[in-house]
Amino acid sequence: MHRVKTLDSLNQILEKSPSTRIFITGRPRIRGEVETRLGGKVICVSLCPNKEDIIRYLRVRLGEDETPDAMDESLVADILEKIPESVSEMYVGQ
């Protein structure tokens, strides 16, 4: 409901001020709705996560863990293997 109202408001702004540029981010699943509601006045750019970036992020977050003894090396290895695979699979075919 809020997304529809927001996109309709943005469309009104674009109609009244055609030189206005708006940057929107969102999940791939809403792309069609954005394109429809903004009347073809959009350019879509798809971004997919890089597996190495995800691993680097996870290492930083795991390094900030306040209870590092709660995980053994095997669990850390599983996290660093399975989460990047799962995230990458979310973007396949989109």
KOLBA-55186 format. One record per residue: residue in one letter; x, y, z of N, C-alpha, C, O in turn. Coordinates in pm, whole numbers, plus 50000, padded with zeros to 5 digits. Each point is the difference from the previous one (the first is absolute). Layout:
// KOLBA-55186
rec rest:A, n_x:X, n_y:Y, n_z:Z, ca_x:X, ca_y:Y, ca_z:Z, c_x:X, c_y:Y, c_z:Z, o_x:X, o_y:Y, o_z:Z
...
// end
This chain:
// KOLBA-55186
rec rest:M, n_x:50081, n_y:49881, n_z:50000, ca_x:49919, ca_y:50119, ca_z:50000, c_x:50086, c_y:50126, c_z:50000, o_x:49977, o_y:50092, o_z:49921
rec rest:H, n_x:50122, n_y:49913, n_z:50168, ca_x:50088, ca_y:50117, ca_z:50006, c_x:50082, c_y:50013, c_z:49872, o_x:50023, o_y:50111, o_z:49951
rec rest:R, n_x:50021, n_y:49775, n_z:49995, ca_x:50081, ca_y:50004, ca_z:49878, c_x:49919, c_y:50058, c_z:49884, o_x:50051, o_y:50081, o_z:49924
rec rest:V, n_x:49824, n_y:49877, n_z:50063, ca_x:49915, ca_y:50050, ca_z:49893, c_x:49982, c_y:50152, c_z:50012, o_x:50014, o_y:50071, o_z:49901
rec rest:K, n_x:49956, n_y:49976, n_z:50219, ca_x:49983, ca_y:50144, ca_z:50021, c_x:50130, c_y:50076, c_z:49971, o_x:49998, o_y:50107, o_z:49939
rec rest:T, n_x:50113, n_y:49837, n_z:50106, ca_x:50130, ca_y:50065, ca_z:49978, c_x:50031, c_y:50008, c_z:49850, o_x:50041, o_y:50105, o_z:49951
rec rest:L, n_x:49941, n_y:49783, n_z:49978, ca_x:50029, ca_y:50000, ca_z:49857, c_x:49907, c_y:50094, c_z:49924, o_x:50043, o_y:50068, o_z:49907
rec rest:D, n_x:49829, n_y:49934, n_z:50131, ca_x:49907, ca_y:50093, ca_z:49936, c_x:50039, c_y:50145, c_z:50025, o_x:49990, o_y:50084, o_z:49910
rec rest:S, n_x:50055, n_y:49946, n_z:50210, ca_x:50046, ca_y:50137, ca_z:50031, c_x:50123, c_y:50036, c_z:49919, o_x:50011, o_y:50110, o_z:49948
rec rest:L, n_x:50082, n_y:49795, n_z:50042, ca_x:50120, ca_y:50024, ca_z:49919, c_x:49963, c_y:50022, c_z:49853, o_x:50060, o_y:50084, o_z:49933
rec rest:N, n_x:49843, n_y:49842, n_z:50018, ca_x:49956, ca_y:50017, ca_z:49862, c_x:49943, c_y:50140, c_z:49979, o_x:50024, o_y:50062, o_z:49896
rec rest:Q, n_x:49900, n_y:49988, n_z:50201, ca_x:49945, ca_y:50135, ca_z:49990, c_x:50112, c_y:50104, c_z:49995, o_x:49992, o_y:50097, o_z:49925
rec rest:I, n_x:50111, n_y:49882, n_z:50155, ca_x:50114, ca_y:50092, ca_z:49999, c_x:50066, c_y:49999, c_z:49863, o_x:50032, o_y:50105, o_z:49946
rec rest:L, n_x:49989, n_y:49776, n_z:50000, ca_x:50064, ca_y:49988, ca_z:49868, c_x:49915, c_y:50063, c_z:49889, o_x:50054, o_y:50057, o_z:49906
rec rest:E, n_x:49815, n_y:49931, n_z:50106, ca_x:49912, ca_y:50061, ca_z:49900, c_x:50006, c_y:50153, c_z:50006, o_x:49997, o_y:50066, o_z:49896
rec rest:K, n_x:50010, n_y:49990, n_z:50224, ca_x:50002, ca_y:50145, ca_z:50016, c_x:50139, c_y:50060, c_z:49978, o_x:50013, o_y:50118, o_z:49968
rec rest:S, n_x:50088, n_y:49800, n_z:50051, ca_x:50137, ca_y:50048, ca_z:49985, c_x:50082, c_y:49894, c_z:49926, o_x:50075, o_y:49924, o_z:50063
rec rest:P, n_x:49913, n_y:50070, n_z:49805, ca_x:50064, ca_y:49893, ca_z:49922, c_x:50153, c_y:49997, c_z:50008, o_x:50060, o_y:49897, o_z:49968
rec rest:S, n_x:50001, n_y:50209, n_z:50073, ca_x:50147, ca_y:49999, ca_z:50010, c_x:50049, c_y:49945, c_z:50134, o_x:50120, o_y:49985, o_z:50021
rec rest:T, n_x:49786, n_y:49984, n_z:50068, ca_x:50035, ca_y:49945, ca_z:50131, c_x:50050, c_y:49857, c_z:49984, o_x:49945, o_y:49923, o_z:49922
rec rest:R, n_x:50158, n_y:50043, n_z:50153, ca_x:50055, ca_y:49864, ca_z:50000, c_x:49984, c_y:49943, c_z:50140, o_x:50030, o_y:50067, o_z:50099
rec rest:I, n_x:49923, n_y:49809, n_z:49909, ca_x:49976, ca_y:49933, ca_z:50128, c_x:50076, c_y:49868, c_z:50000, o_x:49996, o_y:49926, o_z:49903
rec rest:F, n_x:50073, n_y:50046, n_z:50207, ca_x:50073, ca_y:49874, ca_z:50015, c_x:49923, c_y:49914, c_z:50098, o_x:49976, o_y:50040, o_z:50114
rec rest:I, n_x:49986, n_y:49840, n_z:49842, ca_x:49923, ca_y:49907, ca_z:50084, c_x:50076, c_y:49868, c_z:50007, o_x:50052, o_y:49952, o_z:49899
rec rest:T, n_x:49953, n_y:49990, n_z:50219, ca_x:50055, ca_y:49866, ca_z:50013, c_x:49890, c_y:49907, c_z:50050, o_x:49909, o_y:50043, o_z:50071
rec rest:G, n_x:50101, n_y:49830, n_z:49892, ca_x:49900, ca_y:49904, ca_z:50044, c_x:50036, c_y:49860, c_z:49956, o_x:50097, o_y:49979, o_z:49927
rec rest:R, n_x:49825, n_y:49928, n_z:50117, ca_x:50019, ca_y:49860, ca_z:49964, c_x:49957, c_y:49978, c_z:49855, o_x:49913, o_y:50070, o_z:49949
rec rest:P, n_x:50148, n_y:49832, n_z:49985, ca_x:49965, ca_y:49973, ca_z:49860, c_x:49851, c_y:49971, c_z:49979, o_x:49947, o_y:50028, o_z:49893
rec rest:R, n_x:49987, n_y:49918, n_z:50207, ca_x:49859, ca_y:49962, ca_z:49984, c_x:49906, c_y:50119, c_z:49982, o_x:49888, o_y:49982, o_z:49954
rec rest:I, n_x:50155, n_y:50139, n_z:50080, ca_x:49912, ca_y:50116, ca_z:49983, c_x:50031, c_y:50079, c_z:49873, o_x:49937, o_y:50103, o_z:49973
rec rest:R, n_x:50159, n_y:49850, n_z:49950, ca_x:50041, ca_y:50073, ca_z:49880, c_x:49883, c_y:50028, c_z:49906, o_x:49984, o_y:50113, o_z:49954
rec rest:G, n_x:49933, n_y:49786, n_z:50019, ca_x:49887, ca_y:50019, ca_z:49910, c_x:49903, c_y:50105, c_z:50050, o_x:49948, o_y:50080, o_z:49922
rec rest:E, n_x:50028, n_y:49919, n_z:50209, ca_x:49908, ca_y:50098, ca_z:50058, c_x:50057, c_y:50142, c_z:49987, o_x:49927, o_y:50094, o_z:49969
rec rest:V, n_x:50202, n_y:49920, n_z:50055, ca_x:50064, ca_y:50132, ca_z:49987, c_x:49989, c_y:50048, c_z:49856, o_x:49964, o_y:50115, o_z:49974
rec rest:E, n_x:50068, n_y:49796, n_z:49931, ca_x:49994, ca_y:50038, ca_z:49858, c_x:49857, c_y:50038, c_z:49960, o_x:49980, o_y:50096, o_z:49926
rec rest:T, n_x:49921, n_y:49828, n_z:50123, ca_x:49859, ca_y:50027, ca_z:49966, c_x:49953, c_y:50132, c_z:50062, o_x:49942, o_y:50083, o_z:49931
rec rest:R, n_x:50083, n_y:49935, n_z:50197, ca_x:49950, ca_y:50119, ca_z:50072, c_x:50068, c_y:50128, c_z:49955, o_x:49939, o_y:50108, o_z:50005
rec rest:L, n_x:50186, n_y:49882, n_z:49951, ca_x:50071, ca_y:50120, ca_z:49956, c_x:49991, c_y:50018, c_z:49849, o_x:50073, o_y:50080, o_z:49941
rec rest:G, n_x:49838, n_y:49846, n_z:49997, ca_x:49966, ca_y:50022, ca_z:49859, c_x:50117, c_y:49992, c_z:49903, o_x:50005, o_y:50078, o_z:49904
rec rest:G, n_x:50087, n_y:49832, n_z:50117, ca_x:50110, ca_y:49984, ca_z:49907, c_x:50105, c_y:50110, c_z:50008, o_x:50084, o_y:50011, o_z:49911
rec rest:K, n_x:49913, n_y:50069, n_z:50193, ca_x:50095, ca_y:50110, ca_z:50015, c_x:50121, c_y:49957, c_z:50084, o_x:50065, o_y:50083, o_z:50063
rec rest:V, n_x:49963, n_y:49788, n_z:49937, ca_x:50106, ca_y:49949, ca_z:50086, c_x:50105, c_y:49925, c_z:49918, o_x:49972, o_y:49947, o_z:49892
rec rest:I, n_x:50147, n_y:50052, n_z:50160, ca_x:50108, ca_y:49916, ca_z:49950, c_x:50037, c_y:49909, c_z:50116, o_x:50038, o_y:50048, o_z:50107
rec rest:C, n_x:49952, n_y:49822, n_z:49872, ca_x:50029, ca_y:49904, ca_z:50106, c_x:50141, c_y:49944, c_z:49982, o_x:50041, o_y:49965, o_z:49890
rec rest:V, n_x:50030, n_y:50029, n_z:50220, ca_x:50133, ca_y:49941, ca_z:50002, c_x:49999, c_y:49890, c_z:50105, o_x:49972, o_y:50026, o_z:50117
rec rest:S, n_x:50060, n_y:49853, n_z:49841, ca_x:50002, ca_y:49888, ca_z:50095, c_x:50139, c_y:49984, c_z:50059, o_x:50100, o_y:50004, o_z:49929
rec rest:L, n_x:49904, n_y:49979, n_z:50200, ca_x:50126, ca_y:49977, ca_z:50070, c_x:49993, c_y:49866, c_z:50069, o_x:49900, o_y:49969, o_z:50066
rec rest:C, n_x:50203, n_y:49952, n_z:49920, ca_x:50006, ca_y:49869, ca_z:50065, c_x:50120, c_y:49998, c_z:50094, o_x:50104, o_y:50058, o_z:49971
rec rest:P, n_x:49880, n_y:49876, n_z:50142, ca_x:50110, ca_y:49997, ca_z:50095, c_x:50117, c_y:49917, c_z:49949, o_x:49981, o_y:49902, o_z:49928
rec rest:N, n_x:50137, n_y:50139, n_z:50110, ca_x:50122, ca_y:49928, ca_z:49968, c_x:50030, c_y:49907, c_z:50117, o_x:50002, o_y:50043, o_z:50115
rec rest:K, n_x:50022, n_y:49830, n_z:49856, ca_x:50021, ca_y:49901, ca_z:50106, c_x:50115, c_y:50041, c_z:50093, o_x:49990, o_y:49983, o_z:50122
rec rest:E, n_x:50118, n_y:50069, n_z:49824, ca_x:50113, ca_y:50040, ca_z:50082, c_x:49965, c_y:50116, c_z:50094, o_x:50048, o_y:50006, o_z:50113
rec rest:D, n_x:49868, n_y:50085, n_z:49839, ca_x:49956, ca_y:50111, ca_z:50086, c_x:49915, c_y:49949, c_z:50116, o_x:50012, o_y:50049, o_z:50112
rec rest:I, n_x:49903, n_y:49853, n_z:49861, ca_x:49917, ca_y:49942, ca_z:50105, c_x:50088, c_y:49932, c_z:50105, o_x:49978, o_y:50015, o_z:50120
rec rest:I, n_x:50121, n_y:49910, n_z:49834, ca_x:50092, ca_y:49932, ca_z:50092, c_x:50076, c_y:50102, c_z:50084, o_x:50015, o_y:49982, o_z:50121
rec rest:R, n_x:50033, n_y:50124, n_z:49816, ca_x:50073, ca_y:50104, ca_z:50071, c_x:49910, c_y:50063, c_z:50107, o_x:50044, o_y:50021, o_z:50113
rec rest:Y, n_x:49832, n_y:50009, n_z:49852, ca_x:49905, ca_y:50056, ca_z:50095, c_x:49977, c_y:49906, c_z:50117, o_x:50000, o_y:50042, o_z:50116
rec rest:L, n_x:49979, n_y:49829, n_z:49855, ca_x:49977, ca_y:49902, ca_z:50106, c_x:50120, c_y:49988, c_z:50093, o_x:49983, o_y:49990, o_z:50122
rec rest:R, n_x:50137, n_y:50013, n_z:49822, ca_x:50121, ca_y:49992, ca_z:50085, c_x:50007, c_y:50119, c_z:50097, o_x:50034, o_y:49984, o_z:50117
rec rest:V, n_x:49934, n_y:50134, n_z:49832, ca_x:50000, ca_y:50118, ca_z:50087, c_x:49897, c_y:49984, c_z:50111, o_x:50030, o_y:50024, o_z:50117
rec rest:R, n_x:49848, n_y:49936, n_z:49846, ca_x:49895, ca_y:49985, ca_z:50101, c_x:50033, c_y:49890, c_z:50100, o_x:49974, o_y:50016, o_z:50120
rec rest:L, n_x:50082, n_y:49873, n_z:49833, ca_x:50039, ca_y:49893, ca_z:50092, c_x:50112, c_y:50046, c_z:50093, o_x:50006, o_y:49960, o_z:50116
rec rest:G, n_x:50083, n_y:50125, n_z:49832, ca_x:50108, ca_y:50055, ca_z:50081, c_x:49951, c_y:50093, c_z:50109, o_x:50069, o_y:50022, o_z:50100
rec rest:E, n_x:49812, n_y:50034, n_z:49882, ca_x:49940, ca_y:50091, ca_z:50100, c_x:49918, c_y:49926, c_z:50105, o_x:49946, o_y:50062, o_z:50092
rec rest:D, n_x:50044, n_y:49807, n_z:49895, ca_x:49920, ca_y:49919, ca_z:50093, c_x:50053, c_y:50017, c_z:50142, o_x:50120, o_y:49985, o_z:50025
rec rest:E, n_x:49790, n_y:50047, n_z:50067, ca_x:50039, ca_y:50022, ca_z:50139, c_x:50025, c_y:49871, c_z:50076, o_x:50056, o_y:50001, o_z:50109
rec rest:T, n_x:49902, n_y:49887, n_z:49834, ca_x:50024, ca_y:49868, ca_z:50061, c_x:50065, c_y:49907, c_z:49897, o_x:49938, o_y:49903, o_z:49956
rec rest:P, n_x:50185, n_y:50126, n_z:50006, ca_x:50065, ca_y:49923, ca_z:49894, c_x:50017, c_y:49852, c_z:50034, o_x:50011, o_y:49917, o_z:49910
rec rest:D, n_x:49992, n_y:50048, n_z:50218, ca_x:50015, ca_y:49860, ca_z:50039, c_x:49873, c_y:49918, c_z:49975, o_x:50002, o_y:49878, o_z:50011
rec rest:A, n_x:49888, n_y:50189, n_z:49956, ca_x:49874, ca_y:49930, ca_z:49977, c_x:50002, c_y:49921, c_z:49869, o_x:49918, o_y:49911, o_z:49980
rec rest:M, n_x:50176, n_y:50121, n_z:49931, ca_x:50010, ca_y:49932, ca_z:49870, c_x:50136, c_y:49935, c_z:49985, o_x:50103, o_y:50060, o_z:50032
rec rest:D, n_x:49895, n_y:49818, n_z:49919, ca_x:50128, ca_y:49937, ca_z:49968, c_x:50033, c_y:50028, c_z:49853, o_x:49918, o_y:50056, o_z:49927
rec rest:E, n_x:50200, n_y:49905, n_z:50031, ca_x:50044, ca_y:50026, ca_z:49862, c_x:49910, c_y:49932, c_z:49897, o_x:49983, o_y:50051, o_z:49889
rec rest:S, n_x:49961, n_y:49835, n_z:50146, ca_x:49912, ca_y:49929, ca_z:49908, c_x:49873, c_y:50080, c_z:49972, o_x:49956, o_y:50008, o_z:49885
rec rest:L, n_x:49986, n_y:50052, n_z:50218, ca_x:49881, ca_y:50081, ca_z:49982, c_x:50031, c_y:50125, c_z:49918, o_x:49924, o_y:50038, o_z:49911
rec rest:V, n_x:50188, n_y:50026, n_z:50119, ca_x:50041, ca_y:50118, ca_z:49923, c_x:50017, c_y:49962, c_z:49853, o_x:49954, o_y:50073, o_z:49912
rec rest:A, n_x:50111, n_y:49814, n_z:50060, ca_x:50019, ca_y:49955, ca_z:49862, c_x:49866, c_y:49975, c_z:49931, o_x:49983, o_y:50035, o_z:49884
rec rest:D, n_x:49923, n_y:49905, n_z:50188, ca_x:49866, ca_y:49977, ca_z:49943, c_x:49931, c_y:50132, c_z:49967, o_x:49939, o_y:50014, o_z:49893
rec rest:I, n_x:50071, n_y:50081, n_z:50197, ca_x:49939, ca_y:50131, ca_z:49977, c_x:50059, c_y:50065, c_z:49876, o_x:49928, o_y:50052, o_z:49915
rec rest:L, n_x:50206, n_y:49946, n_z:50075, ca_x:50068, ca_y:50064, ca_z:49889, c_x:49977, c_y:49927, c_z:49867, o_x:50022, o_y:50058, o_z:49893
rec rest:E, n_x:49934, n_y:49818, n_z:50113, ca_x:49972, ca_y:49925, ca_z:49878, c_x:49853, c_y:50011, c_z:49960, o_x:49969, o_y:50028, o_z:49884
rec rest:K, n_x:49941, n_y:49950, n_z:50210, ca_x:49858, ca_y:49986, ca_z:49967, c_x:49928, c_y:50133, c_z:49978, o_x:49916, o_y:50010, o_z:49910
rec rest:I, n_x:50113, n_y:50090, n_z:50168, ca_x:49929, ca_y:50127, ca_z:49984, c_x:50030, c_y:50065, c_z:49865, o_x:49907, o_y:50041, o_z:49932
rec rest:P, n_x:50219, n_y:49969, n_z:50026, ca_x:50025, ca_y:50059, ca_z:49867, c_x:49932, c_y:49922, c_z:49887, o_x:49955, o_y:50060, o_z:49902
rec rest:E, n_x:50038, n_y:49808, n_z:50110, ca_x:49930, ca_y:49921, ca_z:49898, c_x:49852, c_y:50033, c_z:49999, o_x:49941, o_y:50017, o_z:49893
rec rest:S, n_x:49998, n_y:49993, n_z:50222, ca_x:49857, ca_y:50030, ca_z:50010, c_x:49969, c_y:50137, c_z:49945, o_x:49901, o_y:50017, o_z:49928
rec rest:V, n_x:50181, n_y:50081, n_z:50104, ca_x:49977, ca_y:50136, ca_z:49951, c_x:50014, c_y:50002, c_z:49849, o_x:49917, o_y:50062, o_z:49933
rec rest:S, n_x:50183, n_y:49874, n_z:50013, ca_x:50020, ca_y:49998, ca_z:49856, c_x:49883, c_y:49934, c_z:49928, o_x:49961, o_y:50043, o_z:49892
rec rest:E, n_x:49982, n_y:49852, n_z:50167, ca_x:49887, ca_y:49930, ca_z:49940, c_x:49875, c_y:50087, c_z:49995, o_x:49916, o_y:49982, o_z:49913
rec rest:M, n_x:50071, n_y:50113, n_z:50180, ca_x:49884, ca_y:50089, ca_z:50001, c_x:49995, c_y:50085, c_z:49874, o_x:49892, o_y:50044, o_z:49959
rec rest:Y, n_x:50224, n_y:49981, n_z:49980, ca_x:50006, ca_y:50090, ca_z:49887, c_x:50006, c_y:49929, c_z:49866, o_x:49998, o_y:50065, o_z:49895
rec rest:V, n_x:50010, n_y:49803, n_z:50104, ca_x:50008, ca_y:49926, ca_z:49875, c_x:49871, c_y:50019, c_z:49921, o_x:49890, o_y:49984, o_z:50054
rec rest:G, n_x:50123, n_y:50051, n_z:49820, ca_x:49886, ca_y:50014, ca_z:49912, c_x:49920, c_y:50128, c_z:50019, o_x:49889, o_y:50011, o_z:49948
rec rest:Q, n_x:50164, n_y:50084, n_z:50124, ca_x:49926, ca_y:50125, ca_z:50019, c_x:50070, c_y:50114, c_z:49932, o_x:49952, o_y:50113, o_z:50005
// end
